[in-house]
Amino acid sequence: RAGAALAPLLAHATNGEPWYRSRVTWGAIVAGLAPLAGLFGEALSAEHQEGVVQVLVAAGTLAGAGLALWGRWQARRPIGA
C-alpha cells in the first residue's frame, strides 16, 4: 500500500519531457537572468517574468519540433543501421 501512495510522486520525479518544454527549466533561466535586466535599467515584475517563461516554453517547443523535422529530413539511413 505504501508503494501505491508513492507511485504518483515517482512518476513526477522521473518526468521524461524534453528540457525545452519544461516550465521549471525556463523559469530558472528567466529567474537567473532577470537581475541582469536591472543592470540595464529594466525591472522585470513577477507577471512579466511569467509571460517571458510562457513565450520561451512555446519557442522551445517550436524549436524542438523544427529540429525533429530537420533531423528526419536529413536522415539518410534508419536508426541503428
PDB file of N, CA, C and O in Angstrom:
ATOM      1  N   ARG A   1       0.814  -1.204   0.000  1.00  0.00           N
ATOM      2  CA  ARG A   1       0.000   0.000   0.000  1.00  0.00           C
ATOM      3  C   ARG A   1       0.854   1.263   0.000  1.00  0.00           C
ATOM      4  O   ARG A   1       0.493   2.255  -0.633  1.00  0.00           O
ATOM      5  N   ALA A   2       1.963   1.232   0.692  1.00  0.00           N
ATOM      6  CA  ALA A   2       2.818   2.419   0.721  1.00  0.00           C
ATOM      7  C   ALA A   2       3.388   2.707  -0.662  1.00  0.00           C
ATOM      8  O   ALA A   2       3.556   3.868  -1.034  1.00  0.00           O
ATOM      9  N   GLY A   3       3.685   1.659  -1.424  1.00  0.00           N
ATOM     10  CA  GLY A   3       4.200   1.842  -2.777  1.00  0.00           C
ATOM     11  C   GLY A   3       3.189   2.511  -3.686  1.00  0.00           C
ATOM     12  O   GLY A   3       3.552   3.309  -4.551  1.00  0.00           O
ATOM     13  N   ALA A   4       1.899   2.181  -3.487  1.00  0.00           N
ATOM     14  CA  ALA A   4       0.852   2.789  -4.312  1.00  0.00           C
ATOM     15  C   ALA A   4       0.747   4.288  -4.039  1.00  0.00           C
ATOM     16  O   ALA A   4       0.468   5.069  -4.949  1.00  0.00           O
ATOM     17  N   ALA A   5       0.966   4.683  -2.803  1.00  0.00           N
ATOM     18  CA  ALA A   5       0.891   6.100  -2.456  1.00  0.00           C
ATOM     19  C   ALA A   5       2.071   6.873  -3.052  1.00  0.00           C
ATOM     20  O   ALA A   5       1.948   8.063  -3.342  1.00  0.00           O
ATOM     21  N   LEU A   6       3.199   6.210  -3.234  1.00  0.00           N
ATOM     22  CA  LEU A   6       4.385   6.871  -3.775  1.00  0.00           C
ATOM     23  C   LEU A   6       4.414   6.900  -5.303  1.00  0.00           C
ATOM     24  O   LEU A   6       5.189   7.656  -5.890  1.00  0.00           O
ATOM     25  N   ALA A   7       3.587   6.095  -5.946  1.00  0.00           N
ATOM     26  CA  ALA A   7       3.616   5.997  -7.411  1.00  0.00           C
ATOM     27  C   ALA A   7       3.458   7.346  -8.103  1.00  0.00           C
ATOM     28  O   ALA A   7       4.239   7.637  -9.009  1.00  0.00           O
ATOM     29  N   PRO A   8       2.482   8.197  -7.727  1.00  0.00           N
ATOM     30  CA  PRO A   8       2.388   9.495  -8.408  1.00  0.00           C
ATOM     31  C   PRO A   8       3.627  10.367  -8.205  1.00  0.00           C
ATOM     32  O   PRO A   8       4.031  11.102  -9.107  1.00  0.00           O
ATOM     33  N   LEU A   9       4.219  10.281  -7.026  1.00  0.00           N
ATOM     34  CA  LEU A   9       5.424  11.066  -6.764  1.00  0.00           C
ATOM     35  C   LEU A   9       6.590  10.584  -7.610  1.00  0.00           C
ATOM     36  O   LEU A   9       7.355  11.392  -8.137  1.00  0.00           O
ATOM     37  N   LEU A  10       6.726   9.275  -7.742  1.00  0.00           N
ATOM     38  CA  LEU A  10       7.811   8.723  -8.547  1.00  0.00           C
ATOM     39  C   LEU A  10       7.608   9.031 -10.022  1.00  0.00           C
ATOM     40  O   LEU A  10       8.574   9.321 -10.728  1.00  0.00           O
ATOM     41  N   ALA A  11       6.376   8.974 -10.497  1.00  0.00           N
ATOM     42  CA  ALA A  11       6.098   9.288 -11.897  1.00  0.00           C
ATOM     43  C   ALA A  11       6.467  10.738 -12.188  1.00  0.00           C
ATOM     44  O   ALA A  11       7.002  11.047 -13.252  1.00  0.00           O
ATOM     45  N   HIS A  12       6.180  11.621 -11.244  1.00  0.00           N
ATOM     46  CA  HIS A  12       6.514  13.041 -11.432  1.00  0.00           C
ATOM     47  C   HIS A  12       8.030  13.244 -11.374  1.00  0.00           C
ATOM     48  O   HIS A  12       8.579  14.047 -12.129  1.00  0.00           O
ATOM     49  N   ALA A  13       8.695  12.531 -10.492  1.00  0.00           N
ATOM     50  CA  ALA A  13      10.133  12.698 -10.317  1.00  0.00           C
ATOM     51  C   ALA A  13      10.909  12.221 -11.540  1.00  0.00           C
ATOM     52  O   ALA A  13      12.021  12.686 -11.788  1.00  0.00           O
ATOM     53  N   THR A  14      10.334  11.302 -12.301  1.00  0.00           N
ATOM     54  CA  THR A  14      11.026  10.774 -13.472  1.00  0.00           C
ATOM     55  C   THR A  14      10.428  11.330 -14.763  1.00  0.00           C
ATOM     56  O   THR A  14      10.408  10.650 -15.789  1.00  0.00           O
ATOM     57  N   ASN A  15       9.950  12.548 -14.703  1.00  0.00           N
ATOM     58  CA  ASN A  15       9.337  13.190 -15.857  1.00  0.00           C
ATOM     59  C   ASN A  15      10.301  13.124 -17.033  1.00  0.00           C
ATOM     60  O   ASN A  15      11.453  13.546 -16.931  1.00  0.00           O
ATOM     61  N   GLY A  16       9.823  12.598 -18.136  1.00  0.00           N
ATOM     62  CA  GLY A  16      10.685  12.409 -19.288  1.00  0.00           C
ATOM     63  C   GLY A  16      10.541  13.478 -20.356  1.00  0.00           C
ATOM     64  O   GLY A  16      10.965  13.271 -21.493  1.00  0.00           O
ATOM     65  N   GLU A  17       9.948  14.624 -20.013  1.00  0.00           N
ATOM     66  CA  GLU A  17       9.775  15.657 -21.039  1.00  0.00           C
ATOM     67  C   GLU A  17      11.124  16.257 -21.424  1.00  0.00           C
ATOM     68  O   GLU A  17      12.043  16.305 -20.605  1.00  0.00           O
ATOM     69  N   PRO A  18      11.242  16.711 -22.665  1.00  0.00           N
ATOM     70  CA  PRO A  18      12.486  17.362 -23.079  1.00  0.00           C
ATOM     71  C   PRO A  18      12.712  18.643 -22.274  1.00  0.00           C
ATOM     72  O   PRO A  18      11.757  19.271 -21.817  1.00  0.00           O
ATOM     73  N   TRP A  19      13.962  19.022 -22.106  1.00  0.00           N
ATOM     74  CA  TRP A  19      14.285  20.185 -21.271  1.00  0.00           C
ATOM     75  C   TRP A  19      13.641  21.454 -21.808  1.00  0.00           C
ATOM     76  O   TRP A  19      13.253  22.322 -21.025  1.00  0.00           O
ATOM     77  N   TYR A  20      13.519  21.582 -23.113  1.00  0.00           N
ATOM     78  CA  TYR A  20      12.993  22.822 -23.686  1.00  0.00           C
ATOM     79  C   TYR A  20      11.485  22.971 -23.505  1.00  0.00           C
ATOM     80  O   TYR A  20      10.933  24.030 -23.804  1.00  0.00           O
ATOM     81  N   ARG A  21      10.805  21.923 -23.017  1.00  0.00           N
ATOM     82  CA  ARG A  21       9.375  22.021 -22.749  1.00  0.00           C
ATOM     83  C   ARG A  21       9.086  22.175 -21.257  1.00  0.00           C
ATOM     84  O   ARG A  21       7.925  22.188 -20.846  1.00  0.00           O
ATOM     85  N   SER A  22      10.116  22.289 -20.463  1.00  0.00           N
ATOM     86  CA  SER A  22       9.972  22.368 -19.017  1.00  0.00           C
ATOM     87  C   SER A  22       9.819  23.810 -18.548  1.00  0.00           C
ATOM     88  O   SER A  22      10.707  24.640 -18.746  1.00  0.00           O
ATOM     89  N   ARG A  23       8.679  24.095 -17.923  1.00  0.00           N
ATOM     90  CA  ARG A  23       8.472  25.428 -17.363  1.00  0.00           C
ATOM     91  C   ARG A  23       9.431  25.686 -16.213  1.00  0.00           C
ATOM     92  O   ARG A  23       9.820  26.828 -15.967  1.00  0.00           O
ATOM     93  N   VAL A  24       9.813  24.627 -15.510  1.00  0.00           N
ATOM     94  CA  VAL A  24      10.762  24.792 -14.404  1.00  0.00           C
ATOM     95  C   VAL A  24      12.118  25.240 -14.949  1.00  0.00           C
ATOM     96  O   VAL A  24      12.742  26.146 -14.397  1.00  0.00           O
ATOM     97  N   THR A  25      12.572  24.607 -16.028  1.00  0.00           N
ATOM     98  CA  THR A  25      13.852  24.980 -16.623  1.00  0.00           C
ATOM     99  C   THR A  25      13.827  26.423 -17.100  1.00  0.00           C
ATOM    100  O   THR A  25      14.726  27.201 -16.782  1.00  0.00           O
ATOM    101  N   TRP A  26      12.792  26.785 -17.867  1.00  0.00           N
ATOM    102  CA  TRP A  26      12.709  28.155 -18.376  1.00  0.00           C
ATOM    103  C   TRP A  26      12.515  29.152 -17.243  1.00  0.00           C
ATOM    104  O   TRP A  26      13.058  30.256 -17.285  1.00  0.00           O
ATOM    105  N   GLY A  27      11.745  28.768 -16.231  1.00  0.00           N
ATOM    106  CA  GLY A  27      11.570  29.651 -15.081  1.00  0.00           C
ATOM    107  C   GLY A  27      12.891  29.920 -14.380  1.00  0.00           C
ATOM    108  O   GLY A  27      13.167  31.046 -13.967  1.00  0.00           O
ATOM    109  N   ALA A  28      13.708  28.875 -14.248  1.00  0.00           N
ATOM    110  CA  ALA A  28      15.014  29.044 -13.613  1.00  0.00           C
ATOM    111  C   ALA A  28      15.923  29.935 -14.457  1.00  0.00           C
ATOM    112  O   ALA A  28      16.655  30.769 -13.924  1.00  0.00           O
ATOM    113  N   ILE A  29      15.871  29.754 -15.768  1.00  0.00           N
ATOM    114  CA  ILE A  29      16.688  30.591 -16.654  1.00  0.00           C
ATOM    115  C   ILE A  29      16.257  32.052 -16.551  1.00  0.00           C
ATOM    116  O   ILE A  29      17.094  32.945 -16.417  1.00  0.00           O
ATOM    117  N   VAL A  30      14.940  32.292 -16.615  1.00  0.00           N
ATOM    118  CA  VAL A  30      14.441  33.669 -16.527  1.00  0.00           C
ATOM    119  C   VAL A  30      14.754  34.270 -15.160  1.00  0.00           C
ATOM    120  O   VAL A  30      15.160  35.428 -15.064  1.00  0.00           O
ATOM    121  N   ALA A  31      14.564  33.482 -14.106  1.00  0.00           N
ATOM    122  CA  ALA A  31      14.848  33.993 -12.759  1.00  0.00           C
ATOM    123  C   ALA A  31      16.332  34.321 -12.610  1.00  0.00           C
ATOM    124  O   ALA A  31      16.697  35.274 -11.922  1.00  0.00           O
ATOM    125  N   GLY A  32      17.174  33.536 -13.249  1.00  0.00           N
ATOM    126  CA  GLY A  32      18.609  33.805 -13.185  1.00  0.00           C
ATOM    127  C   GLY A  32      19.023  35.023 -13.992  1.00  0.00           C
ATOM    128  O   GLY A  32      19.951  35.740 -13.618  1.00  0.00           O
ATOM    129  N   LEU A  33      18.323  35.255 -15.110  1.00  0.00           N
ATOM    130  CA  LEU A  33      18.682  36.371 -15.978  1.00  0.00           C
ATOM    131  C   LEU A  33      17.964  37.675 -15.634  1.00  0.00           C
ATOM    132  O   LEU A  33      18.426  38.750 -16.014  1.00  0.00           O
ATOM    133  N   ALA A  34      16.847  37.593 -14.923  1.00  0.00           N
ATOM    134  CA  ALA A  34      16.069  38.791 -14.590  1.00  0.00           C
ATOM    135  C   ALA A  34      16.896  39.853 -13.862  1.00  0.00           C
ATOM    136  O   ALA A  34      16.751  41.037 -14.165  1.00  0.00           O
ATOM    137  N   PRO A  35      17.750  39.477 -12.920  1.00  0.00           N
ATOM    138  CA  PRO A  35      18.557  40.519 -12.262  1.00  0.00           C
ATOM    139  C   PRO A  35      19.498  41.252 -13.230  1.00  0.00           C
ATOM    140  O   PRO A  35      19.842  42.413 -13.011  1.00  0.00           O
ATOM    141  N   LEU A  36      19.904  40.566 -14.292  1.00  0.00           N
ATOM    142  CA  LEU A  36      20.767  41.231 -15.273  1.00  0.00           C
ATOM    143  C   LEU A  36      20.032  42.360 -15.979  1.00  0.00           C
ATOM    144  O   LEU A  36      20.647  43.352 -16.370  1.00  0.00           O
ATOM    145  N   ALA A  37      18.726  42.218 -16.145  1.00  0.00           N
ATOM    146  CA  ALA A  37      17.942  43.282 -16.767  1.00  0.00           C
ATOM    147  C   ALA A  37      18.011  44.552 -15.921  1.00  0.00           C
ATOM    148  O   ALA A  37      17.972  45.662 -16.453  1.00  0.00           O
ATOM    149  N   GLY A  38      18.114  44.385 -14.609  1.00  0.00           N
ATOM    150  CA  GLY A  38      18.232  45.535 -13.716  1.00  0.00           C
ATOM    151  C   GLY A  38      19.502  46.330 -13.965  1.00  0.00           C
ATOM    152  O   GLY A  38      19.540  47.541 -13.745  1.00  0.00           O
ATOM    153  N   LEU A  39      20.533  45.652 -14.421  1.00  0.00           N
ATOM    154  CA  LEU A  39      21.780  46.353 -14.728  1.00  0.00           C
ATOM    155  C   LEU A  39      21.617  47.302 -15.915  1.00  0.00           C
ATOM    156  O   LEU A  39      22.373  48.261 -16.065  1.00  0.00           O
ATOM    157  N   PHE A  40      20.626  47.023 -16.749  1.00  0.00           N
ATOM    158  CA  PHE A  40      20.374  47.851 -17.923  1.00  0.00           C
ATOM    159  C   PHE A  40      19.179  48.767 -17.735  1.00  0.00           C
ATOM    160  O   PHE A  40      18.653  49.323 -18.698  1.00  0.00           O
ATOM    161  N   GLY A  41      18.753  48.920 -16.481  1.00  0.00           N
ATOM    162  CA  GLY A  41      17.674  49.844 -16.167  1.00  0.00           C
ATOM    163  C   GLY A  41      16.277  49.296 -16.381  1.00  0.00           C
ATOM    164  O   GLY A  41      15.313  50.061 -16.375  1.00  0.00           O
ATOM    165  N   GLU A  42      16.144  48.010 -16.567  1.00  0.00           N
ATOM    166  CA  GLU A  42      14.832  47.383 -16.760  1.00  0.00           C
ATOM    167  C   GLU A  42      14.533  46.482 -15.568  1.00  0.00           C
ATOM    168  O   GLU A  42      15.356  45.650 -15.187  1.00  0.00           O
ATOM    169  N   ALA A  43      13.365  46.651 -14.990  1.00  0.00           N
ATOM    170  CA  ALA A  43      12.941  45.784 -13.890  1.00  0.00           C
ATOM    171  C   ALA A  43      11.861  44.840 -14.413  1.00  0.00           C
ATOM    172  O   ALA A  43      10.918  45.276 -15.074  1.00  0.00           O
ATOM    173  N   LEU A  44      11.998  43.557 -14.119  1.00  0.00           N
ATOM    174  CA  LEU A  44      11.009  42.568 -14.545  1.00  0.00           C
ATOM    175  C   LEU A  44      10.140  42.181 -13.360  1.00  0.00           C
ATOM    176  O   LEU A  44      10.621  41.611 -12.381  1.00  0.00           O
ATOM    177  N   SER A  45       8.855  42.497 -13.460  1.00  0.00           N
ATOM    178  CA  SER A  45       7.933  42.097 -12.401  1.00  0.00           C
ATOM    179  C   SER A  45       7.676  40.595 -12.503  1.00  0.00           C
ATOM    180  O   SER A  45       8.009  39.964 -13.506  1.00  0.00           O
ATOM    181  N   ALA A  46       7.085  40.038 -11.463  1.00  0.00           N
ATOM    182  CA  ALA A  46       6.769  38.604 -11.470  1.00  0.00           C
ATOM    183  C   ALA A  46       5.834  38.261 -12.620  1.00  0.00           C
ATOM    184  O   ALA A  46       5.977  37.208 -13.241  1.00  0.00           O
ATOM    185  N   GLU A  47       4.881  39.136 -12.907  1.00  0.00           N
ATOM    186  CA  GLU A  47       3.947  38.890 -14.009  1.00  0.00           C
ATOM    187  C   GLU A  47       4.671  38.897 -15.352  1.00  0.00           C
ATOM    188  O   GLU A  47       4.406  38.068 -16.222  1.00  0.00           O
ATOM    189  N   HIS A  48       5.586  39.845 -15.502  1.00  0.00           N
ATOM    190  CA  HIS A  48       6.360  39.931 -16.743  1.00  0.00           C
ATOM    191  C   HIS A  48       7.251  38.698 -16.896  1.00  0.00           C
ATOM    192  O   HIS A  48       7.383  38.160 -17.995  1.00  0.00           O
ATOM    193  N   GLN A  49       7.856  38.255 -15.808  1.00  0.00           N
ATOM    194  CA  GLN A  49       8.683  37.057 -15.851  1.00  0.00           C
ATOM    195  C   GLN A  49       7.858  35.855 -16.272  1.00  0.00           C
ATOM    196  O   GLN A  49       8.329  35.036 -17.061  1.00  0.00           O
ATOM    197  N   GLU A  50       6.634  35.727 -15.763  1.00  0.00           N
ATOM    198  CA  GLU A  50       5.763  34.609 -16.133  1.00  0.00           C
ATOM    199  C   GLU A  50       5.445  34.651 -17.622  1.00  0.00           C
ATOM    200  O   GLU A  50       5.423  33.612 -18.282  1.00  0.00           O
ATOM    201  N   GLY A  51       5.200  35.840 -18.151  1.00  0.00           N
ATOM    202  CA  GLY A  51       4.949  35.980 -19.583  1.00  0.00           C
ATOM    203  C   GLY A  51       6.149  35.568 -20.413  1.00  0.00           C
ATOM    204  O   GLY A  51       6.006  34.913 -21.445  1.00  0.00           O
ATOM    205  N   VAL A  52       7.331  35.955 -19.959  1.00  0.00           N
ATOM    206  CA  VAL A  52       8.559  35.579 -20.662  1.00  0.00           C
ATOM    207  C   VAL A  52       8.728  34.063 -20.640  1.00  0.00           C
ATOM    208  O   VAL A  52       9.102  33.468 -21.651  1.00  0.00           O
ATOM    209  N   VAL A  53       8.458  33.437 -19.506  1.00  0.00           N
ATOM    210  CA  VAL A  53       8.563  31.982 -19.393  1.00  0.00           C
ATOM    211  C   VAL A  53       7.612  31.309 -20.378  1.00  0.00           C
ATOM    212  O   VAL A  53       8.001  30.358 -21.054  1.00  0.00           O
ATOM    213  N   GLN A  54       6.379  31.784 -20.470  1.00  0.00           N
ATOM    214  CA  GLN A  54       5.413  31.192 -21.397  1.00  0.00           C
ATOM    215  C   GLN A  54       5.879  31.312 -22.841  1.00  0.00           C
ATOM    216  O   GLN A  54       5.740  30.369 -23.621  1.00  0.00           O
ATOM    217  N   VAL A  55       6.423  32.452 -23.196  1.00  0.00           N
ATOM    218  CA  VAL A  55       6.927  32.644 -24.564  1.00  0.00           C
ATOM    219  C   VAL A  55       8.107  31.708 -24.826  1.00  0.00           C
ATOM    220  O   VAL A  55       8.198  31.108 -25.897  1.00  0.00           O
ATOM    221  N   LEU A  56       9.004  31.584 -23.857  1.00  0.00           N
ATOM    222  CA  LEU A  56      10.164  30.720 -24.046  1.00  0.00           C
ATOM    223  C   LEU A  56       9.780  29.247 -24.140  1.00  0.00           C
ATOM    224  O   LEU A  56      10.377  28.502 -24.917  1.00  0.00           O
ATOM    225  N   VAL A  57       8.790  28.818 -23.357  1.00  0.00           N
ATOM    226  CA  VAL A  57       8.317  27.432 -23.449  1.00  0.00           C
ATOM    227  C   VAL A  57       7.752  27.172 -24.842  1.00  0.00           C
ATOM    228  O   VAL A  57       8.037  26.143 -25.453  1.00  0.00           O
ATOM    229  N   ALA A  58       6.956  28.102 -25.335  1.00  0.00           N
ATOM    230  CA  ALA A  58       6.394  27.953 -26.685  1.00  0.00           C
ATOM    231  C   ALA A  58       7.506  27.955 -27.733  1.00  0.00           C
ATOM    232  O   ALA A  58       7.484  27.149 -28.663  1.00  0.00           O
ATOM    233  N   ALA A  59       8.467  28.848 -27.589  1.00  0.00           N
ATOM    234  CA  ALA A  59       9.580  28.907 -28.545  1.00  0.00           C
ATOM    235  C   ALA A  59      10.424  27.636 -28.481  1.00  0.00           C
ATOM    236  O   ALA A  59      10.876  27.137 -29.512  1.00  0.00           O
ATOM    237  N   GLY A  60      10.636  27.118 -27.288  1.00  0.00           N
ATOM    238  CA  GLY A  60      11.394  25.874 -27.137  1.00  0.00           C
ATOM    239  C   GLY A  60      10.687  24.702 -27.782  1.00  0.00           C
ATOM    240  O   GLY A  60      11.322  23.852 -28.406  1.00  0.00           O
ATOM    241  N   THR A  61       9.370  24.652 -27.633  1.00  0.00           N
ATOM    242  CA  THR A  61       8.593  23.591 -28.255  1.00  0.00           C
ATOM    243  C   THR A  61       8.677  23.696 -29.780  1.00  0.00           C
ATOM    244  O   THR A  61       8.856  22.692 -30.469  1.00  0.00           O
ATOM    245  N   LEU A  62       8.547  24.900 -30.290  1.00  0.00           N
ATOM    246  CA  LEU A  62       8.654  25.120 -31.733  1.00  0.00           C
ATOM    247  C   LEU A  62      10.044  24.740 -32.236  1.00  0.00           C
ATOM    248  O   LEU A  62      10.174  24.104 -33.282  1.00  0.00           O
ATOM    249  N   ALA A  63      11.067  25.121 -31.508  1.00  0.00           N
ATOM    250  CA  ALA A  63      12.436  24.774 -31.903  1.00  0.00           C
ATOM    251  C   ALA A  63      12.635  23.258 -31.879  1.00  0.00           C
ATOM    252  O   ALA A  63      13.274  22.706 -32.775  1.00  0.00           O
ATOM    253  N   GLY A  64      12.103  22.592 -30.880  1.00  0.00           N
ATOM    254  CA  GLY A  64      12.218  21.133 -30.800  1.00  0.00           C
ATOM    255  C   GLY A  64      11.526  20.450 -31.969  1.00  0.00           C
ATOM    256  O   GLY A  64      12.058  19.501 -32.545  1.00  0.00           O
ATOM    257  N   ALA A  65      10.340  20.934 -32.318  1.00  0.00           N
ATOM    258  CA  ALA A  65       9.628  20.369 -33.465  1.00  0.00           C
ATOM    259  C   ALA A  65      10.411  20.609 -34.750  1.00  0.00           C
ATOM    260  O   ALA A  65      10.515  19.723 -35.599  1.00  0.00           O
ATOM    261  N   GLY A  66      10.956  21.806 -34.886  1.00  0.00           N
ATOM    262  CA  GLY A  66      11.754  22.115 -36.070  1.00  0.00           C
ATOM    263  C   GLY A  66      12.994  21.242 -36.181  1.00  0.00           C
ATOM    264  O   GLY A  66      13.335  20.773 -37.267  1.00  0.00           O
ATOM    265  N   LEU A  67      13.667  21.025 -35.059  1.00  0.00           N
ATOM    266  CA  LEU A  67      14.847  20.159 -35.063  1.00  0.00           C
ATOM    267  C   LEU A  67      14.488  18.716 -35.387  1.00  0.00           C
ATOM    268  O   LEU A  67      15.229  18.032 -36.092  1.00  0.00           O
ATOM    269  N   ALA A  68      13.357  18.254 -34.875  1.00  0.00           N
ATOM    270  CA  ALA A  68      12.916  16.888 -35.176  1.00  0.00           C
ATOM    271  C   ALA A  68      12.638  16.730 -36.668  1.00  0.00           C
ATOM    272  O   ALA A  68      13.038  15.741 -37.282  1.00  0.00           O
ATOM    273  N   LEU A  69      11.950  17.712 -37.245  1.00  0.00           N
ATOM    274  CA  LEU A  69      11.678  17.650 -38.683  1.00  0.00           C
ATOM    275  C   LEU A  69      12.962  17.736 -39.495  1.00  0.00           C
ATOM    276  O   LEU A  69      13.146  16.971 -40.442  1.00  0.00           O
ATOM    277  N   TRP A  70      13.840  18.643 -39.142  1.00  0.00           N
ATOM    278  CA  TRP A  70      15.101  18.790 -39.853  1.00  0.00           C
ATOM    279  C   TRP A  70      15.913  17.497 -39.763  1.00  0.00           C
ATOM    280  O   TRP A  70      16.472  17.045 -40.762  1.00  0.00           O
ATOM    281  N   GLY A  71      15.978  16.911 -38.584  1.00  0.00           N
ATOM    282  CA  GLY A  71      16.708  15.657 -38.409  1.00  0.00           C
ATOM    283  C   GLY A  71      16.121  14.539 -39.255  1.00  0.00           C
ATOM    284  O   GLY A  71      16.849  13.741 -39.845  1.00  0.00           O
ATOM    285  N   ARG A  72      14.806  14.493 -39.305  1.00  0.00           N
ATOM    286  CA  ARG A  72      14.159  13.455 -40.113  1.00  0.00           C
ATOM    287  C   ARG A  72      14.461  13.659 -41.594  1.00  0.00           C
ATOM    288  O   ARG A  72      14.727  12.695 -42.313  1.00  0.00           O
ATOM    289  N   TRP A  73      14.421  14.902 -42.051  1.00  0.00           N
ATOM    290  CA  TRP A  73      14.673  15.170 -43.471  1.00  0.00           C
ATOM    291  C   TRP A  73      16.130  14.946 -43.843  1.00  0.00           C
ATOM    292  O   TRP A  73      16.432  14.626 -44.993  1.00  0.00           O
ATOM    293  N   GLN A  74      17.025  15.109 -42.900  1.00  0.00           N
ATOM    294  CA  GLN A  74      18.452  14.923 -43.164  1.00  0.00           C
ATOM    295  C   GLN A  74      18.894  13.463 -43.040  1.00  0.00           C
ATOM    296  O   GLN A  74      19.967  13.097 -43.519  1.00  0.00           O
ATOM    297  N   ALA A  75      18.077  12.636 -42.404  1.00  0.00           N
ATOM    298  CA  ALA A  75      18.434  11.241 -42.172  1.00  0.00           C
ATOM    299  C   ALA A  75      18.592  10.519 -43.504  1.00  0.00           C
ATOM    300  O   ALA A  75      17.767  10.671 -44.405  1.00  0.00           O
ATOM    301  N   ARG A  76      19.648   9.740 -43.619  1.00  0.00           N
ATOM    302  CA  ARG A  76      19.896   9.002 -44.843  1.00  0.00           C
ATOM    303  C   ARG A  76      19.778   7.495 -44.657  1.00  0.00           C
ATOM    304  O   ARG A  76      19.760   6.737 -45.627  1.00  0.00           O
ATOM    305  N   ARG A  77      19.698   7.070 -43.392  1.00  0.00           N
ATOM    306  CA  ARG A  77      19.534   5.649 -43.093  1.00  0.00           C
ATOM    307  C   ARG A  77      18.799   5.486 -41.786  1.00  0.00           C
ATOM    308  O   ARG A  77      18.792   6.417 -40.981  1.00  0.00           O
ATOM    309  N   PRO A  78      18.183   4.354 -41.537  1.00  0.00           N
ATOM    310  CA  PRO A  78      17.430   4.141 -40.305  1.00  0.00           C
ATOM    311  C   PRO A  78      18.338   4.175 -39.075  1.00  0.00           C
ATOM    312  O   PRO A  78      19.539   3.924 -39.168  1.00  0.00           O
ATOM    313  N   ILE A  79      17.749   4.488 -37.932  1.00  0.00           N
ATOM    314  CA  ILE A  79      18.478   4.477 -36.681  1.00  0.00           C
ATOM    315  C   ILE A  79      18.983   3.066 -36.414  1.00  0.00           C
ATOM    316  O   ILE A  79      18.238   2.100 -36.577  1.00  0.00           O
ATOM    317  N   GLY A  80      20.221   2.943 -36.012  1.00  0.00           N
ATOM    318  CA  GLY A  80      20.811   1.650 -35.684  1.00  0.00           C
ATOM    319  C   GLY A  80      21.370   0.906 -36.878  1.00  0.00           C
ATOM    320  O   GLY A  80      21.912  -0.189 -36.728  1.00  0.00           O
ATOM    321  N   ALA A  81      21.247   1.479 -38.055  1.00  0.00           N
ATOM    322  CA  ALA A  81      21.757   0.781 -39.249  1.00  0.00           C
ATOM    323  C   ALA A  81      23.196   1.172 -39.519  1.00  0.00           C
ATOM    324  O   ALA A  81      23.797   0.690 -40.480  1.00  0.00           O
TER     325      ALA A  81
END
